[in-house]
């Protein structure tokens, strides 16, 4: 029986042949804070490599998933771990419920926002297809001690206010956001603010009311992201309320009008 090719060895060998970009590495690695080794292959080159294909593309979809699962779980290069995420974003129309049970395990290896958000894109598509399957996992992650899971619990419901996609209900989105409004992790704070910004595009009046109700609770980063699309007058009003509250907390005599 012929010896089976090792998918990780094949993928990594191809990635190592691609050009690397030193300035990109100097910029990208610090902001992701990844502990993985980072070659700094540009994303267009990784996309092209995935589309050109590997020898295991001749297998069945189930076997291909098994090989990508091996790549994801055994890779030590950030660049290589991006490839299965690129592949399944490309093949998103073919994703099935069975795939979800593999992808949710991939979250255990996530340790940077780039991989987290690529995986969340895939999960958002599966959520749109089968919310009853995916939502219980998001609710579990929402209470996790792992900040990447908490971030994913809200970022996986971001649909970029696209008219071609069907978003979750406002009730579901806000029920995942509210427990994280005062989360101490920077990347969770950014994820919550990002989702509020996107949700505002869909329901501006209702989300403005939500922001007004919680304006004093939001961390600065969350507030900044969440209010990006607000009309200047509303943003100034909310910002003023935060400033008055901050002064009252710092001055026990209070702030006189």
SULDALIN-V689619 format. One record per residue. N is the residue number from 1. RES is the residue in one small letter. SS is DSSP state (@ for helix, = for strand, . for the rest). PSI is psi in whole degrees, -180 to 180 (none if undefined). OMEGA is omega as a letter, one per 30 degrees, with the letter a starting at -180 (999 if undefined). Layout:
((N;RES;SS;PSI;OMEGA) (N;RES;SS;PSI;OMEGA))
//
This chain:
((1;x;.;130;a) (2;x;.;145;a) (3;x;.;133;a) (4;x;.;137;l) (5;x;.;145;l) (6;x;.;115;a) (7;x;@;-37;a) (8;x;@;-43;a) (9;x;@;-42;l) (10;x;@;-48;a) (11;x;@;-47;a) (12;x;@;-39;l) (13;x;@;-40;l) (14;x;@;-40;a) (15;x;@;-40;a) (16;x;@;-17;l) (17;x;.;-12;a) (18;x;.;152;l) (19;x;.;145;l) (20;x;=;160;a) (21;x;.;103;a) (22;x;@;-45;l) (23;x;@;-38;l) (24;x;@;-42;l) (25;x;@;-44;a) (26;x;@;-32;l) (27;x;@;-47;a) (28;x;@;-43;a) (29;x;@;-43;l) (30;x;@;-37;a) (31;x;@;-23;l) (32;x;@;-23;a) (33;x;.;28;l) (34;x;.;144;l) (35;x;.;-3;l) (36;x;.;153;l) (37;x;=;136;a) (38;x;.;113;l) (39;x;.;-29;a) (40;x;.;47;l) (41;x;=;131;a) (42;x;.;147;a) (43;x;@;-40;l) (44;x;@;-36;l) (45;x;@;-37;l) (46;x;@;-41;l) (47;x;@;-45;a) (48;x;@;-41;l) (49;x;@;-44;l) (50;x;@;-42;a) (51;x;@;-31;l) (52;x;@;-33;l) (53;x;.;166;l) (54;x;.;169;a) (55;x;@;-31;a) (56;x;@;-3;l) (57;x;@;-14;l) (58;x;@;-10;a) (59;x;.;178;l) (60;x;.;164;l) (61;x;@;-39;a) (62;x;@;-40;l) (63;x;@;-37;l) (64;x;@;-43;l) (65;x;@;-40;l) (66;x;@;-40;l) (67;x;@;-42;l) (68;x;@;-34;l) (69;x;@;-40;l) (70;x;@;-44;l) (71;x;@;-49;a) (72;x;@;-45;a) (73;x;@;-18;a) (74;x;@;-12;a) (75;x;.;147;l) (76;x;.;-2;l) (77;x;=;132;l) (78;x;@;-44;a) (79;x;@;-42;a) (80;x;@;-39;l) (81;x;@;-21;l) (82;x;@;-25;a) (83;x;@;-47;l) (84;x;@;-30;l) (85;x;@;-40;l) (86;x;@;-43;a) (87;x;@;-47;a) (88;x;@;-17;l) (89;x;@;-39;l) (90;x;@;-39;a) (91;x;.;24;a) (92;x;@;-30;a) (93;x;@;-17;a) (94;x;@;0;a) (95;x;.;143;a) (96;x;.;169;l) (97;x;@;-35;l) (98;x;@;-36;l) (99;x;@;-37;a) (100;x;@;-39;a) (101;x;@;-24;l) (102;x;@;-48;a) (103;x;@;-36;a) (104;x;@;-26;l) (105;x;@;-25;l) (106;x;@;-25;a) (107;x;@;-24;a) (108;x;@;-24;a) (109;x;@;-2;a) (110;x;.;129;l) (111;x;.;18;l) (112;x;.;157;a) (113;x;@;-27;a) (114;x;@;-51;l) (115;x;@;-37;l) (116;x;@;-47;a) (117;x;@;-31;l) (118;x;@;-42;l) (119;x;@;-37;l) (120;x;@;-33;l) (121;x;@;-44;l) (122;x;@;-45;a) (123;x;@;-33;l) (124;x;@;-35;l) (125;x;@;-42;l) (126;x;@;-36;l) (127;x;@;-42;l) (128;x;@;-37;a) (129;x;@;-38;a) (130;x;.;75;a) (131;x;@;-33;a) (132;x;@;-28;l) (133;x;@;-45;a) (134;x;@;-36;a) (135;x;@;-41;l) (136;x;@;-36;l) (137;x;@;-41;l) (138;x;@;-39;l) (139;x;@;-35;l) (140;x;@;-45;l) (141;x;@;-31;a) (142;x;@;-26;a) (143;x;.;7;a) (144;x;.;154;l) (145;x;.;-12;l) (146;x;.;115;a) (147;x;@;-28;l) (148;x;@;-33;l) (149;x;@;-40;l) (150;x;@;-44;l) (151;x;@;-44;a) (152;x;@;-29;a) (153;x;@;-26;l) (154;x;@;-39;a) (155;x;@;-28;l) (156;x;.;-9;l) (157;x;.;7;l) (158;x;.;127;a) (159;x;.;12;l) (160;x;.;27;l) (161;x;.;37;a) (162;x;.;133;l) (163;x;.;-14;a) (164;x;.;-4;a) (165;x;.;156;a) (166;x;.;111;a) (167;x;.;162;l) (168;x;.;169;l) (169;x;.;154;l) (170;x;@;-38;l) (171;x;@;-44;l) (172;x;@;-47;a) (173;x;@;-48;a) (174;x;@;-30;l) (175;x;@;-25;l) (176;x;@;-30;a) (177;x;@;-45;a) (178;x;@;-43;l) (179;x;.;-16;a) (180;x;.;8;a) (181;x;.;-31;a) (182;x;.;25;l) (183;x;.;142;a) (184;x;.;-12;a) (185;x;.;130;a) (186;x;@;-43;a) (187;x;@;-29;l) (188;x;@;-43;l) (189;x;@;-43;l) (190;x;@;-41;l) (191;x;@;-41;l) (192;x;@;-45;l) (193;x;@;-40;l) (194;x;@;-46;a) (195;x;@;-40;l) (196;x;@;-40;l) (197;x;@;-45;a) (198;x;@;-38;l) (199;x;@;-33;l) (200;x;@;-33;l) (201;x;@;-28;a) (202;x;@;-41;a) (203;x;.;70;a) (204;x;@;-44;a) (205;x;@;-47;a) (206;x;@;-38;a) (207;x;@;-33;l) (208;x;@;-43;l) (209;x;@;-41;l) (210;x;@;-45;l) (211;x;@;-39;l) (212;x;@;-39;a) (213;x;@;-28;a) (214;x;@;13;a) (215;x;.;-32;a) (216;x;.;-14;a) (217;x;.;-24;a) (218;x;.;132;l) (219;x;.;157;a) (220;x;@;-42;a) (221;x;@;-44;l) (222;x;@;-45;l) (223;x;@;-43;a) (224;x;@;-48;l) (225;x;@;-45;a) (226;x;@;-28;a) (227;x;.;9;a) (228;x;.;-38;a) (229;x;.;2;l) (230;x;.;151;l) (231;x;.;144;a) (232;x;@;-38;a) (233;x;@;-41;l) (234;x;@;-40;l) (235;x;@;-43;l) (236;x;@;-40;a) (237;x;@;-46;l) (238;x;@;-39;l) (239;x;@;-40;l) (240;x;@;-41;l) (241;x;@;-38;l) (242;x;@;-42;a) (243;x;@;-42;l) (244;x;@;-43;l) (245;x;@;-42;a) (246;x;@;-40;l) (247;x;@;-38;l) (248;x;@;-35;l) (249;x;@;-35;a) (250;x;@;-19;a) (251;x;.;105;a) (252;x;.;-18;l) (253;x;.;-10;l) (254;x;.;177;a) (255;x;.;124;l) (256;x;.;143;l) (257;x;.;none;999))
//
